[in-house]
Amino acid sequence: MDDRPPVQVRLEERAAGQRIAIVTVDNQDQRNALSNHGKRVLADAIDGLASDAALRAIVLTGAGEKSFIGGAHIGEMAGFAHGDASEGPRLTHRACDAIRRAPVPVIARINGWCLGAGLEIAASCDMRIAAEHAVFGLPEVLFGLPSGMEACLLPQLIGWGKTRELVFTGRRIDAAEALRCGLIERLAPLGELDAALDGWLAAILTAGPRAVRAQKALITEWEQASIAASVEAGIAAVAAAHGTEEPRRLMQAFLARKRGG
């Protein structure tokens, strides 16, 4: 019997006070599909990282080289009845909401199949990098269900027309098409995926940690508020940042490099 947990968390110390969390969904026999239990464990894992003051970023990926998250567990879903069918969708939302509430950037490292709930989870991340063999889709209608929960995030990423195409047809798209339509931000061969990911992580680690956390909070504000309210929130956030030592330290370091150059 396989006793591995459905989600594993590994912490990496990149430098003093700079920690990265690697969160891996591990159900390789079923394309890393998430059962209701797996969704709970994923949400708890992300929530559990939120209190780590040294955390700079979270990388979410799937075990192996074939799948990110292949969707919800269809074998489990097939037994749902009307009275208990809301639990699975609510748990998908709970996992997605934990990602969106995380105080640091969450990067989806998409190493293969990214379908259904897996695509909703990827859409909830702040940035997405995919291997060239990755495949994306929302196949729910092919199983008699609509795409719900965080599928509602897709129009702001890929537009209404592309969203309609995916949710009405259940069509799968390859990674090149996902890049063209804005579903992912970066594409790399599988063997170069981690090197490309490290470029993002290095940039985040170079930035001010308080500034990055403030930026994550502002992005959440931008998604929900009017432009006028978002501007005011931005003014308050910039003013608050000047009340810490971080801007002064980073600006002085920049000026010192400029003088030395």
N, C-alpha and C positions, 0 to 999 in steps of 0.2 A: 504493500500500500504506500502511495506517495504522500508523505507527511509535510511536504513543502507548503508554506503559507501561500495564499493566492496573490499576495502583494508583499514585496520585500523592499526594505529601505536600507540604503548604504550611505554613510556620510563620508565625504572626502574633505580633508583639510588641505586647502590650496595654499594658505599662508596664515600667519597669525591673525586670528579674528576673521578669517575668510573660509566659510564652510559651504560646500555644495551638497545637496541631497540628491541621490539617484533613487527614484521610486520605480520599481519594476513589477509589472503585472505578469504573473507566471502561471499560465495554464496552457502550455505549449501543445498538448494533445488536442486541444480544441481552439487553436488559433488565438490563444490568450483571451477567450471569451470570459465575460464577467457574469457570474451568478449573482443573485441578490446578496449572498454572503460576501462575495468578492467586492461588490460595490460598497458595502459597509466598511470592509477592511481598508479599501482605497480611501474613502472619505476620512476615516479615522487616522490613517497614516498622514494625509496632507494636513489635517487639523492639528495633529500632534507635533508637526514641525513648526507651526506658527509661532510658538513661544521661544524658539531658538534665536537669541539676539545676534549670534554670529552667522546665521544663515544668510547667504547672498543670492542663491537661486536654487530652484528645484528643476530637475530633469525627470520627465515622465516617459517611460519607454516600456516595451514588451520584451519578454525573455526570448532568446533565440534570434534567428535571422530572418524569420518568415512573417512575423505578425507583430503589430503594435497592440491593438485590441480589436479582435475580430467581431465585436458586438456583444450583445447580451447572450445569455445561455439559452438557445432555442429549445433544447430538451426540457429545461425547466419551465420556460414560458408556455410550452405547449399544454402544460397541465393547469395553467391559470384559469380561473373562472371569474365572472364579473365581480363577485364580492371581494376577491383578493387580488385582482389584477392591477390595482393602483400601486401596490407596494414596489414592484420593479421600477416603474417610471419615477416614483418618488425617490428611490435610492439612486437612480441615474442622476436625477437632479441634485441630490445631496452630494454626490461625488463631484459633479461639475461645479456646484456652488462652493465647495471647499477649495477647489482650484482657483476660482475667481476671487475668493476672499483671502487667499494666501498673501502675506504681506510683501513677498518678493516675486520676481518674475518666475513663471512656470513655463518651461520649454518642452514641447512635445517632440520627442525623438522618434520619428515614425519609421520603423524598420520593416514594414511589410503591410499586411492587411489592416485597413482602418475603416471599419464598417459599422453602421448603425450607432449604437451607444458609444463605440470607439471613436467615431467621427464627431459625435457631440462632445465627448471629452476632449478631443483634440481642439475643437473650436473654442472650448472654454479656456485653453491655455493662452498665454500671452504671445508666444511665437511658436512656429512650427517648422521643423526641418525634416525632410523625408529622404529616404533612400530611393534610388531610381526605379526599383522594382515595386515600390509601394502601390497599393490599389485602394481607392476611396469609393464609398457609396453609402446610400441610405436605402437599404432593400426592404424596409418595413412593409411597403404596400404589396410587395410580392408575397408576404405572409399574412395579408389581410389586416394590416395595422397601419395607421398614419405615423409619420415621424413627428414626435413631440418633444417636450422638454427643451433642451438647449439647441435643438435644430433651429430654434428661432434666432440664434445668433448668426446663422449663415448669411442672411441678406446683407448684413453690414460688411461681411468679408468678400462675398462673391456676387452680390447683387440679387435682385428678385428673380430675374429671368433664369439664371443658372440654378438658383435654389429651387424654383418650380420644376425645372427639368429633372433635378436629382430626386426630389420627393415624389413627383408624379409617376416617374418611370422606374425608379429603383436602379437606374443605370449606374454601372461602375465606371470610374474614370481612372486613368493612369496618373503617375506622378507628374509627368510633363504637362498634362492638361490641368492638373491641380495647381501647378505653379503659374500657368498662364492665366487662370481665372482668379488667382489671389487666395486660394485656399491654403497654400503653404507659402512661406517666404523664402525658403532656400531648398535646393535640391543637390544631392551628391551621390556618387556611387557608394554602395554599402561599405566598401573598404576605406572610404574617405569621410564617412558620415561623422565619426567622432572628432576628426581633425577640424571639420567645418563647424561642428558644434562648439568645439573649444575656442574658436574665434569669437563667437558670441559671448561665451562665458568669460573670456579674458577681458573683453570690453566692459562687461558688467562689473567685474572685479576691480577694474581700473577706476570706475566711476565712484562717486561718493556713496557709501552705503545708505546714509539717511536720505540722500537725494533720490536714490532708486526706489526706496520704500515710499517716499512721498509721491514719486511719479506713479507708482502702481495705484496708490489711493486716488490720485487725480484722474487716472484713466477710468477707474470705476465711476467717479463723479461725472466725467464727460459722457459716459454711456447713458446716464440716467437723467441728467439735468439739461436745461436750456443752455444756449450759448452764453447768454448773459450771466447765468448762475455759475457756469463753468469758468468763465473769466474771473469772476469774483473769488471763486475757490482757488484759482491759480495764483491770484495776487496774494491771498492769505497764505498759501503754501510757500511762495517765494519769500515773503516777509518772515515767516516762521523759520525758514532755513537759515536766513541771515542771523537769527538769534543763536545759532550753534557755531562751533568752531570749524565745521567742515568746509564751508565755502572759502573762508579765509585761508585755511591750510592749503587747499587745492589751488586756489588762485595764486598764492605766493609761490607755490612750487612751479606753476606754469610760468610766472614772471621770471623766476630764477633760471629756468631752462632757456627762456627767451634771451635773457641777458647773457647767458653763457654761450648761446649759439651765435 
